[in-house]
């Protein structure tokens, strides 16, 4: 399995997961890894296989975010939300 270099402790960013079967597999927990492999085995070559790779690559990237589970729970509960600027209302002259 591929090892990824550790990030400096002061950084809140994660290293991107390479978009390969090996790297995605290594980044997922056991249950998700099994689901990923099942999806790979069932997908025909072409767009369907590309879709499987894209979906599971994104899942691996999301799992790499520190404290993802707690952040998601707070978001679903509507706590600690940050208001984003209304980009559509801005004057783009």
PyMOL Python script that loads the backbone (N, CA, C, O; Angstrom):
from pymol import cmd

cmd.read_pdbstr("""\
ATOM      1  N   UNK A   1       0.834  -1.184   0.000  1.00  0.00           N
ATOM      2  CA  UNK A   1       0.000   0.000   0.000  1.00  0.00           C
ATOM      3  C   UNK A   1       0.881   1.252   0.000  1.00  0.00           C
ATOM      4  O   UNK A   1       1.979   1.260   0.558  1.00  0.00           O
ATOM      5  N   UNK A   2       0.379   2.288  -0.629  1.00  0.00           N
ATOM      6  CA  UNK A   2       1.139   3.524  -0.742  1.00  0.00           C
ATOM      7  C   UNK A   2       1.035   4.326   0.549  1.00  0.00           C
ATOM      8  O   UNK A   2      -0.047   4.459   1.121  1.00  0.00           O
ATOM      9  N   UNK A   3       2.161   4.855   1.002  1.00  0.00           N
ATOM     10  CA  UNK A   3       2.196   5.702   2.184  1.00  0.00           C
ATOM     11  C   UNK A   3       2.244   7.153   1.727  1.00  0.00           C
ATOM     12  O   UNK A   3       2.947   7.489   0.774  1.00  0.00           O
ATOM     13  N   UNK A   4       1.499   8.005   2.405  1.00  0.00           N
ATOM     14  CA  UNK A   4       1.497   9.421   2.073  1.00  0.00           C
ATOM     15  C   UNK A   4       2.269  10.180   3.136  1.00  0.00           C
ATOM     16  O   UNK A   4       2.157   9.866   4.321  1.00  0.00           O
ATOM     17  N   UNK A   5       3.052  11.174   2.733  1.00  0.00           N
ATOM     18  CA  UNK A   5       3.825  11.924   3.721  1.00  0.00           C
ATOM     19  C   UNK A   5       2.909  12.663   4.681  1.00  0.00           C
ATOM     20  O   UNK A   5       1.837  13.133   4.300  1.00  0.00           O
ATOM     21  N   UNK A   6       3.339  12.761   5.919  1.00  0.00           N
ATOM     22  CA  UNK A   6       2.553  13.468   6.933  1.00  0.00           C
ATOM     23  C   UNK A   6       2.609  14.966   6.664  1.00  0.00           C
ATOM     24  O   UNK A   6       3.607  15.500   6.179  1.00  0.00           O
ATOM     25  N   UNK A   7       1.522  15.612   6.990  1.00  0.00           N
ATOM     26  CA  UNK A   7       1.463  17.067   6.860  1.00  0.00           C
ATOM     27  C   UNK A   7       2.009  17.715   8.131  1.00  0.00           C
ATOM     28  O   UNK A   7       1.949  17.120   9.207  1.00  0.00           O
ATOM     29  N   UNK A   8       2.542  18.931   8.008  1.00  0.00           N
ATOM     30  CA  UNK A   8       2.934  19.648   9.219  1.00  0.00           C
ATOM     31  C   UNK A   8       1.716  19.833  10.120  1.00  0.00           C
ATOM     32  O   UNK A   8       0.605  20.028   9.628  1.00  0.00           O
ATOM     33  N   UNK A   9       1.917  19.772  11.428  1.00  0.00           N
ATOM     34  CA  UNK A   9       0.791  19.849  12.356  1.00  0.00           C
ATOM     35  C   UNK A   9       0.022  21.154  12.255  1.00  0.00           C
ATOM     36  O   UNK A   9      -1.176  21.173  12.537  1.00  0.00           O
ATOM     37  N   UNK A  10       0.662  22.234  11.865  1.00  0.00           N
ATOM     38  CA  UNK A  10      -0.033  23.512  11.807  1.00  0.00           C
ATOM     39  C   UNK A  10      -0.922  23.636  10.567  1.00  0.00           C
ATOM     40  O   UNK A  10      -1.723  24.566  10.475  1.00  0.00           O
ATOM     41  N   UNK A  11      -0.791  22.721   9.627  1.00  0.00           N
ATOM     42  CA  UNK A  11      -1.558  22.797   8.393  1.00  0.00           C
ATOM     43  C   UNK A  11      -2.904  22.114   8.555  1.00  0.00           C
ATOM     44  O   UNK A  11      -2.986  21.030   9.133  1.00  0.00           O
ATOM     45  N   UNK A  12      -3.973  22.746   8.041  1.00  0.00           N
ATOM     46  CA  UNK A  12      -5.295  22.131   8.070  1.00  0.00           C
ATOM     47  C   UNK A  12      -5.617  21.506   6.720  1.00  0.00           C
ATOM     48  O   UNK A  12      -6.718  20.994   6.519  1.00  0.00           O
ATOM     49  N   UNK A  13      -4.661  21.546   5.794  1.00  0.00           N
ATOM     50  CA  UNK A  13      -4.868  20.972   4.465  1.00  0.00           C
ATOM     51  C   UNK A  13      -4.431  19.519   4.454  1.00  0.00           C
ATOM     52  O   UNK A  13      -3.598  19.094   5.255  1.00  0.00           O
ATOM     53  N   UNK A  14      -5.005  18.776   3.539  1.00  0.00           N
ATOM     54  CA  UNK A  14      -4.607  17.390   3.377  1.00  0.00           C
ATOM     55  C   UNK A  14      -3.941  17.216   2.025  1.00  0.00           C
ATOM     56  O   UNK A  14      -4.150  18.014   1.111  1.00  0.00           O
ATOM     57  N   UNK A  15      -3.142  16.173   1.903  1.00  0.00           N
ATOM     58  CA  UNK A  15      -2.540  15.860   0.616  1.00  0.00           C
ATOM     59  C   UNK A  15      -3.603  15.236  -0.268  1.00  0.00           C
ATOM     60  O   UNK A  15      -4.425  14.455   0.209  1.00  0.00           O
ATOM     61  N   UNK A  16      -3.598  15.567  -1.535  1.00  0.00           N
ATOM     62  CA  UNK A  16      -4.573  14.928  -2.422  1.00  0.00           C
ATOM     63  C   UNK A  16      -4.280  13.433  -2.558  1.00  0.00           C
ATOM     64  O   UNK A  16      -3.126  13.005  -2.540  1.00  0.00           O
ATOM     65  N   UNK A  17      -5.335  12.665  -2.692  1.00  0.00           N
ATOM     66  CA  UNK A  17      -5.205  11.234  -2.927  1.00  0.00           C
ATOM     67  C   UNK A  17      -5.039  11.047  -4.428  1.00  0.00           C
ATOM     68  O   UNK A  17      -5.877  11.519  -5.197  1.00  0.00           O
ATOM     69  N   UNK A  18      -3.980  10.370  -4.866  1.00  0.00           N
ATOM     70  CA  UNK A  18      -3.850  10.121  -6.306  1.00  0.00           C
ATOM     71  C   UNK A  18      -5.066   9.346  -6.818  1.00  0.00           C
ATOM     72  O   UNK A  18      -5.625   8.512  -6.106  1.00  0.00           O
ATOM     73  N   UNK A  19      -5.457   9.622  -8.031  1.00  0.00           N
ATOM     74  CA  UNK A  19      -6.660   8.999  -8.599  1.00  0.00           C
ATOM     75  C   UNK A  19      -6.286   7.646  -9.222  1.00  0.00           C
ATOM     76  O   UNK A  19      -6.389   7.444 -10.432  1.00  0.00           O
ATOM     77  N   UNK A  20      -5.846   6.724  -8.344  1.00  0.00           N
ATOM     78  CA  UNK A  20      -5.516   5.366  -8.764  1.00  0.00           C
ATOM     79  C   UNK A  20      -6.282   4.394  -7.869  1.00  0.00           C
ATOM     80  O   UNK A  20      -6.675   4.746  -6.756  1.00  0.00           O
ATOM     81  N   UNK A  21      -6.490   3.189  -8.349  1.00  0.00           N
ATOM     82  CA  UNK A  21      -7.188   2.183  -7.557  1.00  0.00           C
ATOM     83  C   UNK A  21      -6.432   1.929  -6.258  1.00  0.00           C
ATOM     84  O   UNK A  21      -7.042   1.846  -5.192  1.00  0.00           O
ATOM     85  N   UNK A  22      -5.109   1.805  -6.338  1.00  0.00           N
ATOM     86  CA  UNK A  22      -4.296   1.530  -5.154  1.00  0.00           C
ATOM     87  C   UNK A  22      -4.415   2.653  -4.112  1.00  0.00           C
ATOM     88  O   UNK A  22      -4.624   2.385  -2.929  1.00  0.00           O
ATOM     89  N   UNK A  23      -4.283   3.894  -4.552  1.00  0.00           N
ATOM     90  CA  UNK A  23      -4.313   5.022  -3.613  1.00  0.00           C
ATOM     91  C   UNK A  23      -5.704   5.205  -3.005  1.00  0.00           C
ATOM     92  O   UNK A  23      -5.827   5.470  -1.809  1.00  0.00           O
ATOM     93  N   UNK A  24      -6.737   5.066  -3.812  1.00  0.00           N
ATOM     94  CA  UNK A  24      -8.100   5.204  -3.299  1.00  0.00           C
ATOM     95  C   UNK A  24      -8.364   4.093  -2.285  1.00  0.00           C
ATOM     96  O   UNK A  24      -8.906   4.351  -1.211  1.00  0.00           O
ATOM     97  N   UNK A  25      -7.986   2.863  -2.618  1.00  0.00           N
ATOM     98  CA  UNK A  25      -8.169   1.736  -1.699  1.00  0.00           C
ATOM     99  C   UNK A  25      -7.473   1.985  -0.365  1.00  0.00           C
ATOM    100  O   UNK A  25      -8.041   1.730   0.697  1.00  0.00           O
ATOM    101  N   UNK A  26      -6.234   2.488  -0.428  1.00  0.00           N
ATOM    102  CA  UNK A  26      -5.464   2.737   0.792  1.00  0.00           C
ATOM    103  C   UNK A  26      -6.082   3.838   1.653  1.00  0.00           C
ATOM    104  O   UNK A  26      -5.938   3.821   2.875  1.00  0.00           O
ATOM    105  N   UNK A  27      -6.760   4.783   1.030  1.00  0.00           N
ATOM    106  CA  UNK A  27      -7.310   5.923   1.759  1.00  0.00           C
ATOM    107  C   UNK A  27      -8.668   5.619   2.397  1.00  0.00           C
ATOM    108  O   UNK A  27      -9.118   6.366   3.266  1.00  0.00           O
ATOM    109  N   UNK A  28      -9.323   4.542   1.981  1.00  0.00           N
ATOM    110  CA  UNK A  28     -10.652   4.207   2.497  1.00  0.00           C
ATOM    111  C   UNK A  28     -10.557   3.222   3.657  1.00  0.00           C
ATOM    112  O   UNK A  28      -9.633   2.411   3.731  1.00  0.00           O
ATOM    113  N   UNK A  29     -11.528   3.311   4.554  1.00  0.00           N
ATOM    114  CA  UNK A  29     -11.647   2.325   5.614  1.00  0.00           C
ATOM    115  C   UNK A  29     -12.091   0.991   5.029  1.00  0.00           C
ATOM    116  O   UNK A  29     -12.472   0.920   3.861  1.00  0.00           O
ATOM    117  N   UNK A  30     -12.044  -0.063   5.834  1.00  0.00           N
ATOM    118  CA  UNK A  30     -12.318  -1.415   5.343  1.00  0.00           C
ATOM    119  C   UNK A  30     -13.698  -1.547   4.696  1.00  0.00           C
ATOM    120  O   UNK A  30     -13.816  -2.112   3.608  1.00  0.00           O
ATOM    121  N   UNK A  31     -14.728  -1.039   5.344  1.00  0.00           N
ATOM    122  CA  UNK A  31     -16.083  -1.168   4.798  1.00  0.00           C
ATOM    123  C   UNK A  31     -16.226  -0.442   3.462  1.00  0.00           C
ATOM    124  O   UNK A  31     -16.780  -0.986   2.507  1.00  0.00           O
ATOM    125  N   UNK A  32     -15.726   0.776   3.406  1.00  0.00           N
ATOM    126  CA  UNK A  32     -15.797   1.542   2.160  1.00  0.00           C
ATOM    127  C   UNK A  32     -14.903   0.919   1.088  1.00  0.00           C
ATOM    128  O   UNK A  32     -15.252   0.924  -0.093  1.00  0.00           O
ATOM    129  N   UNK A  33     -13.765   0.390   1.494  1.00  0.00           N
ATOM    130  CA  UNK A  33     -12.857  -0.254   0.538  1.00  0.00           C
ATOM    131  C   UNK A  33     -13.555  -1.436  -0.138  1.00  0.00           C
ATOM    132  O   UNK A  33     -13.438  -1.623  -1.349  1.00  0.00           O
ATOM    133  N   UNK A  34     -14.273  -2.221   0.643  1.00  0.00           N
ATOM    134  CA  UNK A  34     -14.995  -3.356   0.074  1.00  0.00           C
ATOM    135  C   UNK A  34     -16.063  -2.888  -0.913  1.00  0.00           C
ATOM    136  O   UNK A  34     -16.233  -3.488  -1.974  1.00  0.00           O
ATOM    137  N   UNK A  35     -16.776  -1.828  -0.570  1.00  0.00           N
ATOM    138  CA  UNK A  35     -17.800  -1.287  -1.476  1.00  0.00           C
ATOM    139  C   UNK A  35     -17.163  -0.748  -2.754  1.00  0.00           C
ATOM    140  O   UNK A  35     -17.707  -0.921  -3.844  1.00  0.00           O
ATOM    141  N   UNK A  36     -16.018  -0.099  -2.619  1.00  0.00           N
ATOM    142  CA  UNK A  36     -15.289   0.418  -3.774  1.00  0.00           C
ATOM    143  C   UNK A  36     -14.884  -0.728  -4.700  1.00  0.00           C
ATOM    144  O   UNK A  36     -15.086  -0.651  -5.912  1.00  0.00           O
ATOM    145  N   UNK A  37     -14.320  -1.776  -4.137  1.00  0.00           N
ATOM    146  CA  UNK A  37     -13.876  -2.908  -4.952  1.00  0.00           C
ATOM    147  C   UNK A  37     -15.053  -3.604  -5.630  1.00  0.00           C
ATOM    148  O   UNK A  37     -14.942  -4.034  -6.779  1.00  0.00           O
ATOM    149  N   UNK A  38     -16.173  -3.718  -4.930  1.00  0.00           N
ATOM    150  CA  UNK A  38     -17.371  -4.301  -5.531  1.00  0.00           C
ATOM    151  C   UNK A  38     -17.823  -3.464  -6.715  1.00  0.00           C
ATOM    152  O   UNK A  38     -18.149  -4.002  -7.773  1.00  0.00           O
ATOM    153  N   UNK A  39     -17.844  -2.144  -6.538  1.00  0.00           N
ATOM    154  CA  UNK A  39     -18.246  -1.253  -7.631  1.00  0.00           C
ATOM    155  C   UNK A  39     -17.280  -1.367  -8.811  1.00  0.00           C
ATOM    156  O   UNK A  39     -17.706  -1.335  -9.965  1.00  0.00           O
ATOM    157  N   UNK A  40     -15.985  -1.500  -8.527  1.00  0.00           N
ATOM    158  CA  UNK A  40     -15.001  -1.663  -9.604  1.00  0.00           C
ATOM    159  C   UNK A  40     -15.266  -2.937 -10.396  1.00  0.00           C
ATOM    160  O   UNK A  40     -15.234  -2.921 -11.626  1.00  0.00           O
ATOM    161  N   UNK A  41     -15.525  -4.029  -9.704  1.00  0.00           N
ATOM    162  CA  UNK A  41     -15.734  -5.318 -10.371  1.00  0.00           C
ATOM    163  C   UNK A  41     -16.974  -5.299 -11.248  1.00  0.00           C
ATOM    164  O   UNK A  41     -17.020  -5.991 -12.266  1.00  0.00           O
ATOM    165  N   UNK A  42     -17.983  -4.517 -10.871  1.00  0.00           N
ATOM    166  CA  UNK A  42     -19.253  -4.513 -11.603  1.00  0.00           C
ATOM    167  C   UNK A  42     -19.285  -3.521 -12.750  1.00  0.00           C
ATOM    168  O   UNK A  42     -20.111  -3.654 -13.653  1.00  0.00           O
ATOM    169  N   UNK A  43     -18.411  -2.536 -12.736  1.00  0.00           N
ATOM    170  CA  UNK A  43     -18.455  -1.468 -13.740  1.00  0.00           C
ATOM    171  C   UNK A  43     -17.779  -1.917 -15.040  1.00  0.00           C
ATOM    172  O   UNK A  43     -16.660  -2.430 -15.019  1.00  0.00           O
ATOM    173  N   UNK A  44     -18.470  -1.720 -16.177  1.00  0.00           N
ATOM    174  CA  UNK A  44     -17.812  -2.010 -17.459  1.00  0.00           C
ATOM    175  C   UNK A  44     -16.801  -0.919 -17.786  1.00  0.00           C
ATOM    176  O   UNK A  44     -16.898   0.200 -17.280  1.00  0.00           O
ATOM    177  N   UNK A  45     -15.835  -1.248 -18.631  1.00  0.00           N
ATOM    178  CA  UNK A  45     -14.866  -0.246 -19.072  1.00  0.00           C
ATOM    179  C   UNK A  45     -15.598   0.912 -19.731  1.00  0.00           C
ATOM    180  O   UNK A  45     -16.622   0.725 -20.389  1.00  0.00           O
ATOM    181  N   UNK A  46     -15.067   2.092 -19.547  1.00  0.00           N
ATOM    182  CA  UNK A  46     -15.651   3.273 -20.173  1.00  0.00           C
ATOM    183  C   UNK A  46     -16.192   4.227 -19.138  1.00  0.00           C
ATOM    184  O   UNK A  46     -15.676   4.300 -18.022  1.00  0.00           O
ATOM    185  N   UNK A  47     -17.237   4.966 -19.502  1.00  0.00           N
ATOM    186  CA  UNK A  47     -17.766   6.007 -18.609  1.00  0.00           C
ATOM    187  C   UNK A  47     -18.201   5.479 -17.240  1.00  0.00           C
ATOM    188  O   UNK A  47     -18.028   6.158 -16.228  1.00  0.00           O
ATOM    189  N   UNK A  48     -18.761   4.276 -17.210  1.00  0.00           N
ATOM    190  CA  UNK A  48     -19.220   3.735 -15.930  1.00  0.00           C
ATOM    191  C   UNK A  48     -18.053   3.512 -14.972  1.00  0.00           C
ATOM    192  O   UNK A  48     -18.156   3.830 -13.787  1.00  0.00           O
ATOM    193  N   UNK A  49     -16.958   2.975 -15.470  1.00  0.00           N
ATOM    194  CA  UNK A  49     -15.780   2.773 -14.637  1.00  0.00           C
ATOM    195  C   UNK A  49     -15.181   4.114 -14.212  1.00  0.00           C
ATOM    196  O   UNK A  49     -14.738   4.266 -13.074  1.00  0.00           O
ATOM    197  N   UNK A  50     -15.169   5.071 -15.113  1.00  0.00           N
ATOM    198  CA  UNK A  50     -14.689   6.418 -14.766  1.00  0.00           C
ATOM    199  C   UNK A  50     -15.550   7.029 -13.666  1.00  0.00           C
ATOM    200  O   UNK A  50     -15.032   7.683 -12.761  1.00  0.00           O
ATOM    201  N   UNK A  51     -16.861   6.819 -13.740  1.00  0.00           N
ATOM    202  CA  UNK A  51     -17.757   7.342 -12.703  1.00  0.00           C
ATOM    203  C   UNK A  51     -17.465   6.710 -11.346  1.00  0.00           C
ATOM    204  O   UNK A  51     -17.459   7.400 -10.327  1.00  0.00           O
ATOM    205  N   UNK A  52     -17.222   5.393 -11.330  1.00  0.00           N
ATOM    206  CA  UNK A  52     -16.883   4.713 -10.072  1.00  0.00           C
ATOM    207  C   UNK A  52     -15.605   5.320  -9.492  1.00  0.00           C
ATOM    208  O   UNK A  52     -15.541   5.631  -8.303  1.00  0.00           O
ATOM    209  N   UNK A  53     -14.601   5.484 -10.331  1.00  0.00           N
ATOM    210  CA  UNK A  53     -13.336   6.057  -9.857  1.00  0.00           C
ATOM    211  C   UNK A  53     -13.533   7.474  -9.316  1.00  0.00           C
ATOM    212  O   UNK A  53     -12.980   7.821  -8.273  1.00  0.00           O
ATOM    213  N   UNK A  54     -14.310   8.285 -10.013  1.00  0.00           N
ATOM    214  CA  UNK A  54     -14.539   9.667  -9.569  1.00  0.00           C
ATOM    215  C   UNK A  54     -15.270   9.719  -8.234  1.00  0.00           C
ATOM    216  O   UNK A  54     -14.877  10.463  -7.336  1.00  0.00           O
ATOM    217  N   UNK A  55     -16.331   8.932  -8.102  1.00  0.00           N
ATOM    218  CA  UNK A  55     -17.120   8.948  -6.861  1.00  0.00           C
ATOM    219  C   UNK A  55     -16.268   8.505  -5.675  1.00  0.00           C
ATOM    220  O   UNK A  55     -16.275   9.151  -4.627  1.00  0.00           O
ATOM    221  N   UNK A  56     -15.531   7.399  -5.841  1.00  0.00           N
ATOM    222  CA  UNK A  56     -14.767   6.886  -4.717  1.00  0.00           C
ATOM    223  C   UNK A  56     -13.510   7.714  -4.457  1.00  0.00           C
ATOM    224  O   UNK A  56     -13.043   7.771  -3.320  1.00  0.00           O
ATOM    225  N   UNK A  57     -12.958   8.351  -5.476  1.00  0.00           N
ATOM    226  CA  UNK A  57     -11.838   9.266  -5.251  1.00  0.00           C
ATOM    227  C   UNK A  57     -12.302  10.441  -4.383  1.00  0.00           C
ATOM    228  O   UNK A  57     -11.611  10.847  -3.449  1.00  0.00           O
ATOM    229  N   UNK A  58     -13.489  10.981  -4.711  1.00  0.00           N
ATOM    230  CA  UNK A  58     -14.017  12.084  -3.891  1.00  0.00           C
ATOM    231  C   UNK A  58     -14.276  11.615  -2.463  1.00  0.00           C
ATOM    232  O   UNK A  58     -13.985  12.342  -1.513  1.00  0.00           O
ATOM    233  N   UNK A  59     -14.816  10.415  -2.302  1.00  0.00           N
ATOM    234  CA  UNK A  59     -15.061   9.889  -0.959  1.00  0.00           C
ATOM    235  C   UNK A  59     -13.746   9.750  -0.188  1.00  0.00           C
ATOM    236  O   UNK A  59     -13.684  10.068   1.000  1.00  0.00           O
ATOM    237  N   UNK A  60     -12.706   9.277  -0.858  1.00  0.00           N
ATOM    238  CA  UNK A  60     -11.394   9.160  -0.209  1.00  0.00           C
ATOM    239  C   UNK A  60     -10.859  10.534   0.180  1.00  0.00           C
ATOM    240  O   UNK A  60     -10.282  10.692   1.256  1.00  0.00           O
ATOM    241  N   UNK A  61     -11.046  11.525  -0.681  1.00  0.00           N
ATOM    242  CA  UNK A  61     -10.597  12.879  -0.354  1.00  0.00           C
ATOM    243  C   UNK A  61     -11.381  13.441   0.828  1.00  0.00           C
ATOM    244  O   UNK A  61     -10.798  14.067   1.714  1.00  0.00           O
ATOM    245  N   UNK A  62     -12.693  13.224   0.851  1.00  0.00           N
ATOM    246  CA  UNK A  62     -13.500  13.706   1.977  1.00  0.00           C
ATOM    247  C   UNK A  62     -13.070  13.031   3.274  1.00  0.00           C
ATOM    248  O   UNK A  62     -12.996  13.677   4.319  1.00  0.00           O
ATOM    249  N   UNK A  63     -12.788  11.729   3.207  1.00  0.00           N
ATOM    250  CA  UNK A  63     -12.346  11.014   4.406  1.00  0.00           C
ATOM    251  C   UNK A  63     -11.001  11.515   4.913  1.00  0.00           C
ATOM    252  O   UNK A  63     -10.689  11.361   6.094  1.00  0.00           O
ATOM    253  N   UNK A  64     -10.206  12.108   4.038  1.00  0.00           N
ATOM    254  CA  UNK A  64      -8.889  12.619   4.439  1.00  0.00           C
ATOM    255  C   UNK A  64      -8.981  13.944   5.199  1.00  0.00           C
ATOM    256  O   UNK A  64      -7.998  14.382   5.796  1.00  0.00           O
ATOM    257  N   UNK A  65     -10.149  14.581   5.181  1.00  0.00           N
ATOM    258  CA  UNK A  65     -10.324  15.854   5.874  1.00  0.00           C
ATOM    259  C   UNK A  65     -10.359  15.593   7.375  1.00  0.00           C
ATOM    260  O   UNK A  65     -11.183  14.811   7.850  1.00  0.00           O
ATOM    261  N   UNK A  66      -9.469  16.243   8.125  1.00  0.00           N
ATOM    262  CA  UNK A  66      -9.459  16.027   9.574  1.00  0.00           C
ATOM    263  C   UNK A  66     -10.818  16.356  10.196  1.00  0.00           C
ATOM    264  O   UNK A  66     -11.429  17.373   9.867  1.00  0.00           O
ATOM    265  N   UNK A  67     -11.277  15.498  11.085  1.00  0.00           N
ATOM    266  CA  UNK A  67     -12.503  15.720  11.853  1.00  0.00           C
ATOM    267  C   UNK A  67     -13.751  15.792  10.970  1.00  0.00           C
ATOM    268  O   UNK A  67     -14.713  16.478  11.315  1.00  0.00           O
ATOM    269  N   UNK A  68     -13.740  15.090   9.833  1.00  0.00           N
ATOM    270  CA  UNK A  68     -14.858  15.153   8.894  1.00  0.00           C
ATOM    271  C   UNK A  68     -16.182  14.766   9.540  1.00  0.00           C
ATOM    272  O   UNK A  68     -17.187  15.450   9.348  1.00  0.00           O
ATOM    273  N   UNK A  69     -16.193  13.681  10.299  1.00  0.00           N
ATOM    274  CA  UNK A  69     -17.453  13.196  10.885  1.00  0.00           C
ATOM    275  C   UNK A  69     -18.089  14.251  11.794  1.00  0.00           C
ATOM    276  O   UNK A  69     -19.296  14.483  11.724  1.00  0.00           O
ATOM    277  N   UNK A  70     -17.276  14.893  12.650  1.00  0.00           N
ATOM    278  CA  UNK A  70     -17.813  15.914  13.539  1.00  0.00           C
ATOM    279  C   UNK A  70     -18.257  17.147  12.768  1.00  0.00           C
ATOM    280  O   UNK A  70     -19.287  17.741  13.089  1.00  0.00           O
ATOM    281  N   UNK A  71     -17.489  17.538  11.754  1.00  0.00           N
ATOM    282  CA  UNK A  71     -17.880  18.695  10.941  1.00  0.00           C
ATOM    283  C   UNK A  71     -19.206  18.441  10.248  1.00  0.00           C
ATOM    284  O   UNK A  71     -20.068  19.320  10.216  1.00  0.00           O
ATOM    285  N   UNK A  72     -19.378  17.249   9.694  1.00  0.00           N
ATOM    286  CA  UNK A  72     -20.617  16.904   9.012  1.00  0.00           C
ATOM    287  C   UNK A  72     -21.785  16.908   9.989  1.00  0.00           C
ATOM    288  O   UNK A  72     -22.859  17.414   9.664  1.00  0.00           O
ATOM    289  N   UNK A  73     -21.590  16.353  11.175  1.00  0.00           N
ATOM    290  CA  UNK A  73     -22.650  16.333  12.183  1.00  0.00           C
ATOM    291  C   UNK A  73     -23.055  17.748  12.584  1.00  0.00           C
ATOM    292  O   UNK A  73     -24.242  18.035  12.732  1.00  0.00           O
ATOM    293  N   UNK A  74     -22.064  18.639  12.761  1.00  0.00           N
ATOM    294  CA  UNK A  74     -22.381  20.024  13.112  1.00  0.00           C
ATOM    295  C   UNK A  74     -23.126  20.718  11.970  1.00  0.00           C
ATOM    296  O   UNK A  74     -24.050  21.494  12.216  1.00  0.00           O
ATOM    297  N   UNK A  75     -22.735  20.447  10.738  1.00  0.00           N
ATOM    298  CA  UNK A  75     -23.407  21.064   9.589  1.00  0.00           C
ATOM    299  C   UNK A  75     -24.847  20.597   9.500  1.00  0.00           C
ATOM    300  O   UNK A  75     -25.753  21.409   9.316  1.00  0.00           O
ATOM    301  N   UNK A  76     -25.065  19.297   9.630  1.00  0.00           N
ATOM    302  CA  UNK A  76     -26.416  18.746   9.566  1.00  0.00           C
ATOM    303  C   UNK A  76     -27.276  19.317  10.689  1.00  0.00           C
ATOM    304  O   UNK A  76     -28.467  19.561  10.497  1.00  0.00           O
ATOM    305  N   UNK A  77     -26.677  19.530  11.859  1.00  0.00           N
ATOM    306  CA  UNK A  77     -27.402  20.092  13.003  1.00  0.00           C
ATOM    307  C   UNK A  77     -27.574  21.612  12.893  1.00  0.00           C
ATOM    308  O   UNK A  77     -28.290  22.213  13.694  1.00  0.00           O
ATOM    309  N   UNK A  78     -26.921  22.234  11.905  1.00  0.00           N
ATOM    310  CA  UNK A  78     -27.038  23.679  11.735  1.00  0.00           C
ATOM    311  C   UNK A  78     -26.202  24.477  12.714  1.00  0.00           C
ATOM    312  O   UNK A  78     -26.493  25.646  12.967  1.00  0.00           O
ATOM    313  N   UNK A  79     -25.151  23.857  13.277  1.00  0.00           N
ATOM    314  CA  UNK A  79     -24.290  24.548  14.239  1.00  0.00           C
ATOM    315  C   UNK A  79     -22.995  24.967  13.569  1.00  0.00           C
ATOM    316  O   UNK A  79     -22.513  24.315  12.643  1.00  0.00           O
ATOM    317  N   UNK A  80     -22.445  26.065  14.055  1.00  0.00           N
ATOM    318  CA  UNK A  80     -21.130  26.548  13.608  1.00  0.00           C
ATOM    319  C   UNK A  80     -21.076  26.803  12.102  1.00  0.00           C
ATOM    320  O   UNK A  80     -20.029  26.629  11.478  1.00  0.00           O
ATOM    321  N   UNK A  81     -22.199  27.214  11.522  1.00  0.00           N
ATOM    322  CA  UNK A  81     -22.224  27.489  10.088  1.00  0.00           C
ATOM    323  C   UNK A  81     -21.584  28.835   9.796  1.00  0.00           C
ATOM    324  O   UNK A  81     -21.646  29.743  10.625  1.00  0.00           O
ATOM    325  N   UNK A  82     -20.986  28.969   8.660  1.00  0.00           N
ATOM    326  CA  UNK A  82     -20.358  30.222   8.237  1.00  0.00           C
ATOM    327  C   UNK A  82     -21.126  30.731   7.028  1.00  0.00           C
ATOM    328  O   UNK A  82     -21.311  30.009   6.048  1.00  0.00           O
ATOM    329  N   UNK A  83     -21.566  31.965   7.102  1.00  0.00           N
ATOM    330  CA  UNK A  83     -22.318  32.551   5.995  1.00  0.00           C
ATOM    331  C   UNK A  83     -21.345  32.897   4.871  1.00  0.00           C
ATOM    332  O   UNK A  83     -20.333  33.565   5.086  1.00  0.00           O
ATOM    333  N   UNK A  84     -21.671  32.433   3.685  1.00  0.00           N
ATOM    334  CA  UNK A  84     -20.864  32.745   2.515  1.00  0.00           C
ATOM    335  C   UNK A  84     -21.400  34.012   1.859  1.00  0.00           C
ATOM    336  O   UNK A  84     -22.597  34.288   1.938  1.00  0.00           O
ATOM    337  N   UNK A  85     -20.543  34.774   1.222  1.00  0.00           N
ATOM    338  CA  UNK A  85     -21.015  35.987   0.553  1.00  0.00           C
ATOM    339  C   UNK A  85     -21.973  35.615  -0.574  1.00  0.00           C
ATOM    340  O   UNK A  85     -21.835  34.569  -1.209  1.00  0.00           O
ATOM    341  N   UNK A  86     -22.938  36.487  -0.806  1.00  0.00           N
ATOM    342  CA  UNK A  86     -23.895  36.258  -1.883  1.00  0.00           C
ATOM    343  C   UNK A  86     -23.225  36.628  -3.194  1.00  0.00           C
ATOM    344  O   UNK A  86     -23.254  37.789  -3.600  1.00  0.00           O
ATOM    345  N   UNK A  87     -22.634  35.672  -3.844  1.00  0.00           N
ATOM    346  CA  UNK A  87     -21.872  35.931  -5.051  1.00  0.00           C
ATOM    347  C   UNK A  87     -22.754  36.315  -6.220  1.00  0.00           C
ATOM    348  O   UNK A  87     -22.312  37.033  -7.117  1.00  0.00           O
ATOM    349  N   UNK A  88     -23.985  35.853  -6.228  1.00  0.00           N
ATOM    350  CA  UNK A  88     -24.884  36.176  -7.331  1.00  0.00           C
ATOM    351  C   UNK A  88     -25.362  37.624  -7.286  1.00  0.00           C
ATOM    352  O   UNK A  88     -25.680  38.209  -8.321  1.00  0.00           O
ATOM    353  N   UNK A  89     -25.411  38.195  -6.095  1.00  0.00           N
ATOM    354  CA  UNK A  89     -25.891  39.564  -5.962  1.00  0.00           C
ATOM    355  C   UNK A  89     -24.819  40.591  -6.230  1.00  0.00           C
ATOM    356  O   UNK A  89     -25.121  41.773  -6.391  1.00  0.00           O
ATOM    357  N   UNK A  90     -23.568  40.162  -6.282  1.00  0.00           N
ATOM    358  CA  UNK A  90     -22.465  41.098  -6.499  1.00  0.00           C
ATOM    359  C   UNK A  90     -22.538  41.692  -7.900  1.00  0.00           C
ATOM    360  O   UNK A  90     -22.956  41.033  -8.852  1.00  0.00           O
ATOM    361  N   UNK A  91     -22.129  42.925  -8.001  1.00  0.00           N
ATOM    362  CA  UNK A  91     -22.123  43.612  -9.292  1.00  0.00           C
ATOM    363  C   UNK A  91     -20.883  43.177 -10.054  1.00  0.00           C
ATOM    364  O   UNK A  91     -19.763  43.432  -9.611  1.00  0.00           O
ATOM    365  N   UNK A  92     -21.067  42.526 -11.186  1.00  0.00           N
ATOM    366  CA  UNK A  92     -19.965  42.023 -11.988  1.00  0.00           C
ATOM    367  C   UNK A  92     -19.789  42.865 -13.243  1.00  0.00           C
ATOM    368  O   UNK A  92     -19.643  42.316 -14.335  1.00  0.00           O
ATOM    369  N   UNK A  93     -19.800  44.180 -13.108  1.00  0.00           N
ATOM    370  CA  UNK A  93     -19.688  45.055 -14.273  1.00  0.00           C
ATOM    371  C   UNK A  93     -18.327  44.994 -14.868  1.00  0.00           C
ATOM    372  O   UNK A  93     -18.056  45.671 -15.859  1.00  0.00           O
TER     373      UNK A  93
END
""", "prot")
cmd.dss("prot")
cmd.show_as("cartoon", "prot")
cmd.util.cbc("prot")
cmd.orient("prot")
